Amino acid sequence: YARTQLGKPYLIGGAGPNSWDCSGLVMMAYSSQGIATGGHNVVWQYNYFGSIGRLVPLSQRQPGDILFYSSNGTASGGYHDSIYTGNGMMVEAARPGVGVVERAVWTPSQLLPYVARPSGSL
């Protein structure tokens, strides 16, 4: 689902179908598969997956996991999320002027040490 959104513009608060922000893209990609994410907010999504036991160490990430970025190293500083697609790549609603892209995972120092695994084996 997320890859079918490539090239669409970024809009703060965007939840499709024509424009997206990061947590809106994550929310709707998983919703399209019948999977709840905890809402349209990076911190809510991280905390939701933590509350249902669906966080795994970043070192164990797999395609389909959600990556979370934080300004302070904790969930409360969460400001961005994306969907890991494997081989060091992710799909994200990046920012205005860039929109939805698939590219290399960026700024590893700001990644939280856990990813969400919305479905599949833990």
C-alpha positions as protocol buffer text, in pm:
chain_id: "A"
residue {
  index: 1
  type: TYR
  ca { x: 0 y: 0 z: 0 }
}
residue {
  index: 2
  type: ALA
  ca { x: 267 y: 250 z: 101 }
}
residue {
  index: 3
  type: ARG
  ca { x: 460 y: 201 z: -223 }
}
residue {
  index: 4
  type: THR
  ca { x: 146 y: 284 z: -425 }
}
residue {
  index: 5
  type: GLN
  ca { x: 159 y: 629 z: -262 }
}
residue {
  index: 6
  type: LEU
  ca { x: 510 y: 709 z: -391 }
}
residue {
  index: 7
  type: GLY
  ca { x: 526 y: 1053 z: -551 }
}
residue {
  index: 8
  type: LYS
  ca { x: 227 y: 1195 z: -368 }
}
residue {
  index: 9
  type: PRO
  ca { x: 282 y: 1524 z: -184 }
}
residue {
  index: 10
  type: TYR
  ca { x: 346 y: 1581 z: 185 }
}
residue {
  index: 11
  type: LEU
  ca { x: 86 y: 1775 z: 382 }
}
residue {
  index: 12
  type: ILE
  ca { x: 94 y: 1816 z: 760 }
}
residue {
  index: 13
  type: GLY
  ca { x: -210 y: 1631 z: 890 }
}
residue {
  index: 14
  type: GLY
  ca { x: -246 y: 1447 z: 558 }
}
residue {
  index: 15
  type: ALA
  ca { x: -405 y: 1102 z: 574 }
}
residue {
  index: 16
  type: GLY
  ca { x: -467 y: 1046 z: 202 }
}
residue {
  index: 17
  type: PRO
  ca { x: -573 y: 971 z: -46 }
}
residue {
  index: 18
  type: ASN
  ca { x: -400 y: 1259 z: -225 }
}
residue {
  index: 19
  type: SER
  ca { x: -147 y: 1382 z: 31 }
}
residue {
  index: 20
  type: TRP
  ca { x: 23 y: 1246 z: 342 }
}
residue {
  index: 21
  type: ASP
  ca { x: 220 y: 1318 z: 653 }
}
residue {
  index: 22
  type: CYS
  ca { x: 438 y: 1047 z: 806 }
}
residue {
  index: 23
  type: SER
  ca { x: 201 y: 908 z: 1067 }
}
residue {
  index: 24
  type: GLY
  ca { x: -97 y: 939 z: 831 }
}
residue {
  index: 25
  type: LEU
  ca { x: 80 y: 722 z: 572 }
}
residue {
  index: 26
  type: VAL
  ca { x: 175 y: 465 z: 837 }
}
residue {
  index: 27
  type: MET
  ca { x: -178 y: 464 z: 981 }
}
residue {
  index: 28
  type: MET
  ca { x: -351 y: 417 z: 646 }
}
residue {
  index: 29
  type: ALA
  ca { x: -102 y: 161 z: 511 }
}
residue {
  index: 30
  type: TYR
  ca { x: -170 y: -70 z: 805 }
}
residue {
  index: 31
  type: SER
  ca { x: -539 y: 17 z: 819 }
}
residue {
  index: 32
  type: SER
  ca { x: -565 y: -105 z: 459 }
}
residue {
  index: 33
  type: GLN
  ca { x: -465 y: -445 z: 596 }
}
residue {
  index: 34
  type: GLY
  ca { x: -705 y: -430 z: 891 }
}
residue {
  index: 35
  type: ILE
  ca { x: -431 y: -343 z: 1143 }
}
residue {
  index: 36
  type: ALA
  ca { x: -479 y: -64 z: 1397 }
}
residue {
  index: 37
  type: THR
  ca { x: -186 y: 169 z: 1472 }
}
residue {
  index: 38
  type: GLY
  ca { x: -313 y: 376 z: 1764 }
}
residue {
  index: 39
  type: GLY
  ca { x: -405 y: 688 z: 1568 }
}
residue {
  index: 40
  type: HIS
  ca { x: -262 y: 964 z: 1354 }
}
residue {
  index: 41
  type: ASN
  ca { x: 36 y: 1065 z: 1567 }
}
residue {
  index: 42
  type: VAL
  ca { x: 393 y: 930 z: 1592 }
}
residue {
  index: 43
  type: VAL
  ca { x: 399 y: 914 z: 1973 }
}
residue {
  index: 44
  type: TRP
  ca { x: 54 y: 753 z: 1991 }
}
residue {
  index: 45
  type: GLN
  ca { x: 163 y: 489 z: 1739 }
}
residue {
  index: 46
  type: TYR
  ca { x: 482 y: 403 z: 1928 }
}
residue {
  index: 47
  type: ASN
  ca { x: 301 y: 387 z: 2261 }
}
residue {
  index: 48
  type: TYR
  ca { x: 16 y: 180 z: 2114 }
}
residue {
  index: 49
  type: PHE
  ca { x: 250 y: -87 z: 1981 }
}
residue {
  index: 50
  type: GLY
  ca { x: 438 y: -85 z: 2311 }
}
residue {
  index: 51
  type: SER
  ca { x: 112 y: -134 z: 2501 }
}
residue {
  index: 52
  type: ILE
  ca { x: 24 y: -444 z: 2299 }
}
residue {
  index: 53
  type: GLY
  ca { x: 373 y: -596 z: 2314 }
}
residue {
  index: 54
  type: ARG
  ca { x: 461 y: -537 z: 1949 }
}
residue {
  index: 55
  type: LEU
  ca { x: 798 y: -359 z: 1986 }
}
residue {
  index: 56
  type: VAL
  ca { x: 1119 y: -539 z: 1891 }
}
residue {
  index: 57
  type: PRO
  ca { x: 1482 y: -423 z: 1897 }
}
residue {
  index: 58
  type: LEU
  ca { x: 1590 y: -208 z: 1602 }
}
residue {
  index: 59
  type: SER
  ca { x: 1867 y: -461 z: 1534 }
}
residue {
  index: 60
  type: GLN
  ca { x: 1596 y: -722 z: 1457 }
}
residue {
  index: 61
  type: ARG
  ca { x: 1399 y: -504 z: 1212 }
}
residue {
  index: 62
  type: GLN
  ca { x: 1228 y: -673 z: 918 }
}
residue {
  index: 63
  type: PRO
  ca { x: 1042 y: -542 z: 615 }
}
residue {
  index: 64
  type: GLY
  ca { x: 703 y: -410 z: 725 }
}
residue {
  index: 65
  type: ASP
  ca { x: 824 y: -286 z: 1063 }
}
residue {
  index: 66
  type: ILE
  ca { x: 771 y: 79 z: 1161 }
}
residue {
  index: 67
  type: LEU
  ca { x: 1080 y: 288 z: 1233 }
}
residue {
  index: 68
  type: PHE
  ca { x: 1049 y: 575 z: 1481 }
}
residue {
  index: 69
  type: TYR
  ca { x: 1260 y: 891 z: 1504 }
}
residue {
  index: 70
  type: SER
  ca { x: 1296 y: 1091 z: 1825 }
}
residue {
  index: 71
  type: SER
  ca { x: 1453 y: 1427 z: 1909 }
}
residue {
  index: 72
  type: ASN
  ca { x: 1540 y: 1316 z: 2263 }
}
residue {
  index: 73
  type: GLY
  ca { x: 1588 y: 938 z: 2247 }
}
residue {
  index: 74
  type: THR
  ca { x: 1251 y: 859 z: 2407 }
}
residue {
  index: 75
  type: ALA
  ca { x: 900 y: 801 z: 2276 }
}
residue {
  index: 76
  type: SER
  ca { x: 792 y: 1143 z: 2404 }
}
residue {
  index: 77
  type: GLY
  ca { x: 1030 y: 1307 z: 2155 }
}
residue {
  index: 78
  type: GLY
  ca { x: 891 y: 1114 z: 1859 }
}
residue {
  index: 79
  type: TYR
  ca { x: 863 y: 1332 z: 1550 }
}
residue {
  index: 80
  type: HIS
  ca { x: 871 y: 1099 z: 1249 }
}
residue {
  index: 81
  type: ASP
  ca { x: 797 y: 741 z: 1148 }
}
residue {
  index: 82
  type: SER
  ca { x: 835 y: 533 z: 835 }
}
residue {
  index: 83
  type: ILE
  ca { x: 791 y: 179 z: 706 }
}
residue {
  index: 84
  type: TYR
  ca { x: 1104 y: -34 z: 673 }
}
residue {
  index: 85
  type: THR
  ca { x: 1113 y: -209 z: 334 }
}
residue {
  index: 86
  type: GLY
  ca { x: 1435 y: -407 z: 376 }
}
residue {
  index: 87
  type: ASN
  ca { x: 1798 y: -372 z: 268 }
}
residue {
  index: 88
  type: GLY
  ca { x: 1839 y: -44 z: 456 }
}
residue {
  index: 89
  type: MET
  ca { x: 1545 y: 120 z: 278 }
}
residue {
  index: 90
  type: MET
  ca { x: 1216 y: 272 z: 397 }
}
residue {
  index: 91
  type: VAL
  ca { x: 901 y: 436 z: 260 }
}
residue {
  index: 92
  type: GLU
  ca { x: 820 y: 767 z: 423 }
}
residue {
  index: 93
  type: ALA
  ca { x: 612 y: 1079 z: 379 }
}
residue {
  index: 94
  type: ALA
  ca { x: 922 y: 1292 z: 412 }
}
residue {
  index: 95
  type: ARG
  ca { x: 842 y: 1665 z: 413 }
}
residue {
  index: 96
  type: PRO
  ca { x: 699 y: 1940 z: 193 }
}
residue {
  index: 97
  type: GLY
  ca { x: 869 y: 1947 z: -145 }
}
residue {
  index: 98
  type: VAL
  ca { x: 975 y: 1581 z: -118 }
}
residue {
  index: 99
  type: GLY
  ca { x: 651 y: 1394 z: -48 }
}
residue {
  index: 100
  type: VAL
  ca { x: 629 y: 1015 z: -31 }
}
residue {
  index: 101
  type: VAL
  ca { x: 956 y: 846 z: -125 }
}
residue {
  index: 102
  type: GLU
  ca { x: 1141 y: 519 z: -81 }
}
residue {
  index: 103
  type: ARG
  ca { x: 1499 y: 582 z: 23 }
}
residue {
  index: 104
  type: ALA
  ca { x: 1778 y: 479 z: 256 }
}
residue {
  index: 105
  type: VAL
  ca { x: 1706 y: 491 z: 629 }
}
residue {
  index: 106
  type: TRP
  ca { x: 1848 y: 822 z: 753 }
}
residue {
  index: 107
  type: THR
  ca { x: 2007 y: 966 z: 1069 }
}
residue {
  index: 108
  type: PRO
  ca { x: 2049 y: 639 z: 1261 }
}
residue {
  index: 109
  type: SER
  ca { x: 2139 y: 835 z: 1576 }
}
residue {
  index: 110
  type: GLN
  ca { x: 1779 y: 961 z: 1596 }
}
residue {
  index: 111
  type: LEU
  ca { x: 1615 y: 621 z: 1551 }
}
residue {
  index: 112
  type: LEU
  ca { x: 1453 y: 485 z: 1864 }
}
residue {
  index: 113
  type: PRO
  ca { x: 1607 y: 151 z: 1969 }
}
residue {
  index: 114
  type: TYR
  ca { x: 1277 y: -33 z: 1908 }
}
residue {
  index: 115
  type: VAL
  ca { x: 1061 y: -76 z: 1599 }
}
residue {
  index: 116
  type: ALA
  ca { x: 695 y: -172 z: 1584 }
}
residue {
  index: 117
  type: ARG
  ca { x: 605 y: -505 z: 1427 }
}
residue {
  index: 118
  type: PRO
  ca { x: 235 y: -461 z: 1349 }
}
residue {
  index: 119
  type: SER
  ca { x: 187 y: -820 z: 1236 }
}
residue {
  index: 120
  type: GLY
  ca { x: 370 y: -1149 z: 1208 }
}
residue {
  index: 121
  type: SER
  ca { x: 599 y: -1330 z: 1450 }
}
residue {
  index: 122
  type: LEU
  ca { x: 778 y: -1141 z: 1723 }
}
